[in-house]
Amino acid sequence: MTQNRTYRRTAGTRIVSAGCALLFVAGTLSVGATSGLGMGFFVLSGLAILSLANALGAWADRYTLGAAGLEYRNALLALFGARPRLVPWEEVVEVREHRSLRFGRLEPQASALFLVLRSGRRVVLDSLQDFETLKTAIQLYCGPRQ
């Protein structure tokens, strides 16, 4: 595997983020128009700002897998000077699969990967497009460290 491949957040994740932002912005406008600048307006304004930041972040996240390692970058944060973060494959000591509970039972497929690094940090990969392809590529790069 010598070719780099970039993964983005799933369309569903991006749509839910945008929907939440729209809901909170509409709620803020509604409360502001009917009740004025009360406590409810400021709470909803804060939630609207946070959900807008989340939606923009979800649209801008990029994970690139290559021979050098896993690179995370956010196109929006790059405009403010944030540099991409690279995790070399040599730093990964363990790859853990996370399976969520659904109706009291574990899901058959993993829904997230946790890359445990030598430093003890964990890199979480979830809600990404082509997750099975991503999982297979990481298993190939990391080999027996699972």
N, C-alpha and C positions, 0 to 999 in steps of 0.2 A: 504494500500500500504506500505508494509514493505521492499520490495526488492528494492535495488538501481538499477537504469538503467542509462547507459551512452549513450550519443548522440554525434555524430560527425558531421562535416560539410558535406553537401550533395556532392555526387560524381561530380555533375555538377559544383559546386563552386570550388572544388579542381582541376578539369580538366581545367576550365577557368584560374585559377591562374597559373597552370603549363604552359598553352598555352601562356599566357602573358609573363611569364618569358622566355620561349623559343624564343618568338618573339623579345623581347628586347635584349637578349643575341646574337641572330643571327644578329640583326641590328647593335649592337655594333661591332661585328666581321667584318661585311661587311664594315661599315664606317671606321673602323681602317685599314682594308686591302687596301681600295681604296683611302682614303683621309688622312690617317695618324692620328696623335694625335692632332686633332683640337678641336674646341668647340663642334661640333656635337658628336664626340667620347666621350667626358666627360659627356655630357648631357645624351646620351644613356647609358653610363656606370652607371651613377647614377640611371637611371630608371631601368636598368637591376638588379642592386643590390637590390633596393626596391622591385621589383616584385619577385625576388628570396626569399627575406625575407617573403613576403606575402604568397607565395606558400608554403614555409616550415611551416609557422605558421598555414595556413589553414589545412595542413595535420596533424598537431600535436594538434589542439584544441580538448578538451573533456569537455563536460558538464555532470555532474552526478546529478540526482535527487534522493533524499532519504528522510527519515524521518527527518533528521537533517536540511536539506535545499538543496540549489542548490550550487554545487561545480564546479568552473571553474578551469581547469588546462591545461597547454600546455606542452606536453612531451619534446619539444625542449627547451623551457625556463627552464624547470626543470633541464636540464643538466648544466645550468649556475647558479643554486641555487634558482630559483624562486619557491616559495611555492604555493600550490593551494589556491584559494580564496573561502571561504564559505560564502554564504548568508543564514542565518537562516530564516525559513518561517515566524517567528514572526516579522522580520524586513520589510517584504513586506506589504505595506499598500494598494497598488492598482495594478491590472493587466490590462494593456491596450492592445487591439489588434490593429495592424496597417494593414490597407488594402491599397494596392497600386492602382494607377489609371492605367487602361488599356483601350486604345481607348476612353478616356474621361469618363469612368465609373469606379466605385469602383469594385474591384475584389470581387467575392462572398465569398472567404475564406481569413482569415487573413494570411499575409505573414511574420509577425514578432510579437513578444510579447515584451512589455515594462513592466518590473517589477519596480514599483516606491517604493523606500525604505524610511524608516523613516527619514533618513539623507537628503533626497531630491535627492540622486543619483538615476540613472536609470540603470538597467541592460537590455541590448537589446539581445534578442534571435532571430536570423534569420539565414536563410540558413542552417538549421539543418535537418538531416535525420529524418524520421517519425515525421514530424512537428505536425500533428494532434494528435498523441499519446502523444507527449510532451505537447501540449496545454491542453489536457484532464487531464493529470497527474498534471500539475500546477494548474488547476482549482480545482482539488480534494484537493490538499495540501493547497491552499489558501482559499478555501471556499467562503464565502460571501464578501470578500474584493475587489470585482471587481467593 
